[in-house]
Amino acid sequence: MILAVDAFNLATDRRGMGRYVRGALSGLQALGEADVRFVVRDRREAQDLAVEFDCPVIEPRDLRGTRADAVWFPWNGMRFDPHAPSIVTIHDPFAFTYPDKNLVARIREQTPIRRALRKAGAIATNSRWTAAELQRLFQTPAQRITVVPHAIEPFWHSVAPENRAPYVLLVAAPEERKNMRLLCGAFDAAFAGEEVELIVVGELRPADERAFRAMRAKRRHVAAGDTELRELYSGALAVAVPSLAEGYGITAIEAMACGAPVVAANAGALPETCAGAALLAAPDDRDAWRDALRRIRNDGALRARLKAAGSERVAQQDPLAPARAMLGIAHGLVR
């Protein structure tokens, strides 16, 4: 099977969607059942991909004359005409439920998703929650949607951490739904004047940066690549995921794979993703988060149970499952 893959964002996206796509591509390579071709905006922009992947590249216009059995769009929408049966992975509905305040940005984010929902032969999502949201928001028939969860990459495993004072880790992003300010308030209420530190990795919105700087508790904002992030996961007292909504919540699974206890919001797909292996708290209840963080710090037996449950949750994942599912969808479209 010739499977063309929209690789427009592949060189630059190394979080969230980028992790998902790389895992699926690794699985496709391991299975050896598809001839994968990357669709790029411009061949001259594909040099970075050649370092990481051994796949031929084409441009969207080439799809008219290059036979592809199916085209996979893994980036939350359809941005060019596939000229073949198509699969679109929609990771979340947040372009609509948390729309950008800027009209131009909002249209740019929403239009590829609307096009995908109209034209795609099949829709893939990475959680039952996202599938239900697509049915609720757009009346997408359930039979068009296949849930294809993430599979954790082998890179994410426990390593020897640095000798640090106890800390809670947050992997941030500049989005309101990440709920940073609630965590700042809960952490202050739990640990102001104590040795426990809040370490934040990732970009913050200006409002979240102000809330972070106003904290009385110990806190630090650090830059970290994947190797440093893995070490921070491995040594954390807990990893906090307080989001108002997540389409999957890959941070929680990465943390579990590295042996960290997870405290997560009982919202969006997080309960589904964590599957009983995290301590959950309501994302609008600062006192519940304060109490959860204190429990994690004070209860060694709880931390041990969460670590064991997280390890078991990760062990349940099949790293080839996303690739197998994608191939199954593609074969179903071309029969």
C-alpha positions in Angstrom: 0.0 0.0 0.0 1.2 3.5 -0.9 0.3 5.8 2.1 1.0 9.5 1.6 1.3 11.4 4.9 0.8 15.1 5.4 4.2 16.1 6.8 3.8 19.8 6.7 4.4 20.1 10.5 6.5 17.1 11.1 9.9 18.8 11.2 8.8 21.4 13.8 6.2 19.8 15.9 7.9 17.7 18.7 5.2 17.8 21.3 1.6 16.5 21.4 0.6 15.8 17.9 4.3 15.4 16.8 4.8 12.7 19.3 1.7 10.9 18.2 2.7 11.1 14.5 6.3 9.9 15.1 5.0 6.9 17.1 2.7 5.9 14.3 5.4 6.4 11.7 7.8 4.2 13.7 5.1 1.6 13.9 4.5 1.7 10.1 8.2 1.3 9.5 8.4 -1.7 11.9 5.4 -3.4 10.3 6.8 -2.8 6.8 3.3 -3.0 5.2 3.1 0.5 3.7 5.2 2.5 1.3 5.1 5.9 3.1 5.6 9.1 1.2 5.7 12.5 2.9 3.7 15.4 1.5 5.6 18.6 2.1 4.9 22.2 1.2 8.1 22.5 -0.7 10.8 19.9 -1.3 13.5 22.5 -0.4 12.0 22.5 3.2 12.3 18.7 3.5 16.0 18.6 4.4 15.4 18.4 8.2 13.1 15.4 7.6 15.7 13.6 5.6 17.9 13.5 8.7 15.2 11.8 10.7 13.3 9.7 8.2 14.1 7.7 5.1 10.9 8.5 3.1 10.5 10.0 -0.3 8.9 13.4 -0.4 6.3 14.9 -2.7 4.4 18.1 -2.9 0.6 18.4 -2.8 0.4 19.0 -6.6 2.2 15.7 -7.2 -0.8 13.8 -5.7 -2.6 14.4 -9.0 -0.1 12.3 -10.9 1.3 10.1 -8.2 -0.9 7.1 -7.3 -1.5 7.0 -3.6 -3.8 4.3 -2.1 -4.7 6.6 0.8 -3.6 9.9 2.3 -3.3 10.4 6.0 -3.7 13.9 7.5 -2.5 13.7 11.1 -2.5 17.4 12.1 -6.1 18.2 13.1 -7.4 18.9 9.6 -7.2 18.7 5.8 -5.1 21.4 4.2 -4.8 20.2 0.6 -6.8 18.0 -1.8 -5.7 14.4 -1.4 -6.9 13.1 -4.8 -7.3 9.7 -3.0 -9.2 8.2 -0.1 -8.3 10.1 3.0 -7.9 9.7 6.8 -7.8 12.7 9.0 -6.7 12.5 12.7 -8.6 15.1 14.8 -6.9 15.2 18.1 -9.3 17.6 19.9 -12.1 20.0 19.3 -10.4 23.0 21.0 -10.4 25.2 17.9 -14.2 25.4 18.5 -14.6 24.9 22.3 -11.6 27.2 23.1 -11.5 29.4 20.0 -8.8 31.9 19.3 -10.0 35.5 20.0 -8.4 36.7 16.8 -10.8 36.1 13.9 -8.2 35.4 11.3 -6.4 32.9 13.6 -9.8 31.3 14.4 -10.7 30.8 10.8 -7.2 29.4 10.0 -7.6 26.8 12.8 -11.2 25.9 12.2 -11.4 25.7 8.4 -9.2 22.6 7.9 -11.2 20.7 10.5 -14.5 21.6 8.9 -13.1 20.6 5.5 -12.0 17.2 7.0 -15.3 16.6 8.6 -17.0 17.2 5.2 -14.5 15.4 2.9 -12.5 12.8 4.7 -13.3 9.1 4.1 -12.5 8.3 7.7 -11.9 10.3 10.9 -9.4 9.0 13.6 -9.3 10.4 17.1 -7.1 9.5 20.0 -9.8 9.2 22.7 -13.4 8.2 23.1 -13.9 11.7 24.6 -12.8 13.4 21.5 -15.0 11.1 19.4 -18.0 12.0 21.5 -17.2 15.7 21.2 -17.1 15.5 17.4 -20.5 13.7 17.5 -21.9 16.4 19.8 -20.5 19.4 18.0 -20.8 18.4 14.4 -23.2 15.4 14.4 -20.4 13.3 12.9 -21.7 9.7 12.5 -20.1 7.4 14.9 -19.3 4.9 12.1 -17.0 7.5 10.5 -14.8 7.7 13.6 -12.1 5.3 14.8 -10.4 5.8 18.1 -6.6 5.3 17.7 -4.9 6.1 21.1 -1.3 7.2 21.5 1.4 4.6 22.1 4.3 5.8 24.3 7.7 5.9 22.7 10.5 3.7 24.3 12.5 6.9 24.9 10.2 7.7 27.9 11.4 5.6 30.8 12.7 6.2 34.2 16.3 7.5 34.5 18.4 8.5 37.5 17.4 12.0 38.4 19.5 14.8 39.8 19.6 15.2 43.5 17.1 18.1 44.0 14.8 19.4 46.6 11.3 17.9 46.2 9.3 19.3 43.4 6.1 19.1 41.4 6.4 19.3 37.6 4.1 21.0 35.2 4.6 20.8 31.4 3.0 24.0 30.2 1.6 25.5 27.0 0.3 29.0 26.2 -3.3 28.0 26.3 -6.0 29.0 28.8 -7.3 25.5 29.0 -4.0 24.3 30.6 -5.4 25.9 33.8 -2.0 27.2 35.0 -3.4 29.8 37.4 -5.4 27.3 39.4 -2.3 25.3 39.9 -0.4 28.4 41.0 -3.0 29.1 43.7 -3.3 25.5 44.8 0.5 25.1 45.1 0.8 28.3 47.1 -1.9 27.2 49.4 -0.2 23.8 49.8 3.5 24.7 50.0 4.1 28.4 50.6 7.1 28.7 53.0 8.1 25.1 52.5 10.9 23.4 50.5 8.7 21.9 47.8 9.2 23.7 44.5 7.0 24.0 41.4 9.0 23.5 38.3 7.4 24.6 35.0 8.7 23.5 31.6 7.2 25.1 28.5 5.8 28.4 27.3 3.3 30.4 29.4 0.7 32.9 28.5 1.4 36.4 29.8 -1.4 36.1 32.3 -0.1 32.7 33.5 3.4 34.1 33.7 2.2 36.9 36.0 0.4 34.4 38.2 3.5 32.3 38.3 5.8 35.2 39.3 3.3 36.3 42.0 3.5 33.0 43.8 4.8 32.9 47.4 5.9 29.3 47.1 9.2 28.2 45.6 9.0 28.1 41.8 11.2 27.9 38.8 10.6 28.1 35.0 13.1 26.1 33.0 13.8 25.3 29.4 14.2 21.6 28.8 14.6 19.4 25.8 13.3 15.8 25.8 16.3 14.4 27.6 16.1 17.0 30.4 12.3 16.6 30.5 12.7 12.8 31.0 15.0 13.4 33.9 12.6 15.9 35.4 9.7 13.4 35.1 11.8 10.7 36.7 12.6 12.7 39.8 9.3 14.5 40.4 7.3 14.2 43.6 4.4 14.4 41.2 3.5 15.6 37.7 0.5 17.9 37.7 -2.0 18.0 34.7 -4.7 20.4 35.8 -6.1 21.1 32.3 -9.7 22.1 31.9 -9.8 19.7 28.9 -7.4 17.5 27.0 -8.0 15.5 23.9 -5.7 12.8 25.2 -3.1 14.0 27.8 0.2 12.6 26.6 2.0 14.4 29.4 0.3 12.1 31.9 1.4 8.9 30.1 5.0 10.2 29.6 5.2 10.9 33.3 3.9 7.4 34.2 6.4 5.8 31.9 9.2 7.7 33.7 7.9 6.5 37.1 6.3 9.7 38.3 3.0 9.9 40.3 0.4 11.9 38.4 -2.2 14.3 39.7 -4.7 15.1 36.9 -7.9 16.9 36.4 -11.1 14.8 36.1 -12.0 16.6 32.9 -11.8 15.9 29.1 -10.0 12.7 28.1 -7.8 12.7 31.2 -9.8 10.1 33.2 -9.9 7.9 30.2 -6.2 8.3 29.5 -5.1 7.8 33.1 -7.4 4.8 33.5 -7.3 4.8 37.3 -3.6 5.3 37.5 -3.7 9.0 38.7 -5.0 11.0 41.6 -7.8 13.1 40.1 -9.2 16.4 41.2 -11.8 18.8 39.8 -10.1 21.5 37.5 -12.2 24.3 39.1 -11.6 23.3 42.8 -8.4 24.9 44.1 -8.8 23.4 47.5 -9.1 19.9 46.1 -5.8 20.5 44.2 -4.2 21.8 47.4 -5.3 18.7 49.3 -4.2 16.4 46.5 -0.7 17.9 46.3 -0.4 17.7 50.1 -1.5 14.0 50.0 1.1 13.2 47.4 3.9 14.9 49.4 2.9 13.3 52.8 1.8 9.8 51.8 4.7 7.7 50.5 2.4 4.7 50.2 0.1 6.6 47.9 3.0 7.7 45.7 4.2 4.1 45.5 0.7 2.9 44.5 0.4 5.6 41.8 3.8 4.7 40.4 2.9 1.0 40.2 -0.4 1.8 38.6 1.2 4.1 36.1 3.8 1.5 35.2 1.0 -1.0 34.6 -1.0 1.5 32.5 2.0 2.1 30.3 2.7 -1.6 30.0 -0.8 -2.1 28.6 0.0 -0.1 25.5 1.0 -1.7 22.3 3.5 0.6 20.5 2.4 -0.8 17.1 -1.3 -0.3 17.8 -1.6 3.1 16.1 0.1 1.9 13.0 -2.0 -1.2 12.8 -5.1 0.8 13.3 -4.1 3.3 10.6 -3.4 0.5 8.1 -6.7 -1.1 9.0 -8.6 2.2 8.3 -6.7 2.7 5.0 -7.4 -0.8 3.8 -11.1 -0.4 4.6 -11.2 2.8 2.4 -9.6 1.3 -0.7 -11.4 -2.1 -0.8 
